[in-house]
Amino acid sequence: MTILPGESVPMTIPRRFMIRGSATGDIEVFVVANLAGSEKDAGAVLKAVEVAVKYGFLGFSVGGRNGVFYLRPTDRGMRSAIRRLLKRHQKEVEPRMGILEGRKLKEIKIVSHGPSGRRLVGIMDEKRRRAVLLGFASYS
């Protein structure tokens, strides 16, 4: 299932969708299998996908905005979670992103200002304009 910008998000979690990039053009986003382990997580994933499609990729966060952003240097908890999630999902991620070794991948997060502070995180290859969402992480 593919969701294009401007389309509504269905009640099931899409495996692939497109978002607009501020300077990069459209970005193809993949979602790893079994991302939502519970019904609560499924709702959070759908909300994050809806925010990503609505606001797109905005680069670096200046705070107070929803959308898809690069991780900040201070997002250490998220950065270590991304490394762990990438290891866990490597076999699924490699066909989507190509060979991971030696590639300059950027760590990203979807900010939807939920009160829990949990964010859906992943990696993005700017050159190929592809991203993979790996799972949830928090700031600490």
Secondary structure as the mmCIF struct_conf table of DSSP 4:
data_model
#
loop_
_struct_conf.conf_type_id
_struct_conf.id
_struct_conf.beg_label_comp_id
_struct_conf.beg_label_asym_id
_struct_conf.beg_label_seq_id
_struct_conf.end_label_comp_id
_struct_conf.end_label_asym_id
_struct_conf.end_label_seq_id
STRN STRN1 THR A 2 ILE A 3
TURN_TY1_P TURN_TY1_P1 PRO A 5 GLY A 6
BEND BEND1 GLU A 7 GLU A 7
HELX_LH_PP_P HELX_LH_PP_P1 SER A 8 VAL A 9
BEND BEND2 MET A 11 THR A 12
HELX_LH_PP_P HELX_LH_PP_P2 ILE A 13 PRO A 14
BEND BEND3 ARG A 15 ARG A 15
STRN STRN2 ARG A 16 ILE A 19
STRN STRN3 GLY A 21 GLY A 21
TURN_TY1_P TURN_TY1_P2 SER A 22 THR A 24
STRN STRN4 ILE A 27 VAL A 31
TURN_TY1_P TURN_TY1_P3 ALA A 33 ASN A 34
BEND BEND4 SER A 38 SER A 38
HELX_RH_AL_P HELX_RH_AL_P1 GLU A 39 TYR A 55
STRN STRN5 PHE A 57 PHE A 57
BEND BEND5 GLY A 59 PHE A 60
BEND BEND6 GLY A 63 GLY A 64
STRN STRN6 GLY A 67 TYR A 70
HELX_LH_PP_P HELX_LH_PP_P3 LEU A 71 ARG A 72
TURN_TY1_P TURN_TY1_P4 PRO A 73 THR A 74
HELX_RH_AL_P HELX_RH_AL_P2 ARG A 76 ARG A 88
TURN_TY1_P TURN_TY1_P5 HIS A 89 HIS A 89
HELX_RH_AL_P HELX_RH_AL_P3 GLN A 90 MET A 97
TURN_TY1_P TURN_TY1_P6 GLU A 101 GLY A 102
HELX_LH_PP_P HELX_LH_PP_P4 LEU A 105 LEU A 105
STRN STRN7 LYS A 106 VAL A 111
TURN_TY1_P TURN_TY1_P7 PRO A 115 SER A 116
STRN STRN8 ARG A 119 ASP A 125
TURN_TY1_P TURN_TY1_P8 GLU A 126 ARG A 129
STRN STRN9 ARG A 130 ALA A 137
#
